[in-house]
Amino acid sequence: MQDHLPKIGFTVTSFDERKGDDPKILAKADLVIVSVPVSATRDVIKKTAKHMKKGSTLVEIASLKSGIHKEMVNIAEVEAVSL
C-alpha cells in the first residue's frame, strides 16, 4: 500500500513507535491503517486512537476479527473499519 497509494495521488506517511516516531503525526491523518500481529492489535489501537483527530478513519487489516472491531468502535472517537 505504501508504494501504491502515492502513485494514485495519496500522501502516505508511515509511523512506527518502535523507531521513535512522534505519535503527533497521527493527528494529521485522515486515514490510519493498523497492520500488526494479532497479539498486539488491541494495544496498538488503544495507543493510536488517542492521537487521531475526530472524523478520521481507523482501519485494521491484521486481525482474525476476534472481537477487535467491537473494541475499536468502543475505543475510538473515529470511524473504525476492519478488513
C-alpha positions in Angstrom: 0.0 0.0 0.0 2.8 2.4 0.9 4.1 2.1 -2.7 0.8 2.0 -4.5 -1.2 4.8 -2.9 1.2 7.7 -3.8 1.0 6.6 -7.4 -2.7 7.3 -7.4 -2.4 10.7 -5.7 -2.4 10.0 -1.9 0.2 11.1 0.6 1.4 8.2 2.7 3.3 8.6 6.0 4.5 5.6 7.9 4.6 5.6 11.7 6.5 3.1 13.9 6.5 3.6 17.6 9.5 1.2 17.9 11.6 3.6 15.8 10.7 6.5 18.0 8.3 8.2 15.5 6.3 11.0 17.1 2.6 9.9 17.5 1.5 13.5 16.9 1.8 12.7 13.2 -1.3 10.6 13.6 -3.4 13.7 14.3 -2.7 14.9 10.8 -4.0 11.8 9.1 -7.5 11.3 7.6 -6.9 7.6 7.5 -4.8 5.4 9.7 -4.2 1.7 8.8 -3.0 -0.6 11.5 -1.3 -3.8 10.5 0.4 -5.5 13.4 0.4 -9.1 14.8 -2.9 -10.0 16.2 -1.4 -10.2 19.7 -0.5 -6.5 19.6 -3.6 -5.2 17.7 -5.7 -4.1 20.8 -2.8 -2.2 22.4 -1.8 -0.5 19.2 -5.4 0.5 18.5 -5.7 2.0 22.0 -2.5 4.0 21.6 -3.2 5.1 18.1 -6.8 6.2 18.6 -5.7 8.6 21.4 -3.7 10.6 18.9 -6.2 10.6 16.0 -8.4 13.6 15.1 -12.2 13.4 15.2 -13.6 12.5 11.8 -10.6 10.4 10.7 -10.9 6.7 10.0 -9.0 3.9 11.7 -8.7 0.6 9.7 -7.1 -2.5 10.9 -6.2 -5.2 8.5 -4.3 -7.8 10.6 -6.8 -9.4 12.9 -8.9 -12.5 12.6 -11.9 -10.5 13.6 -11.7 -11.9 17.1 -13.5 -9.1 18.8 -11.1 -6.4 17.5 -13.7 -4.5 15.6 -16.1 -4.1 18.5 -13.2 -2.9 20.7 -12.1 -0.4 18.0 -15.6 1.1 17.9 -15.7 1.4 21.7 -12.2 2.9 22.0 -12.0 5.3 19.1 -13.9 8.5 18.5 -13.3 8.0 14.9 -14.8 5.7 12.2 -13.5 2.2 12.7 -13.2 -0.4 9.9 -11.9 -4.0 9.9 -10.9 -5.5 6.6 
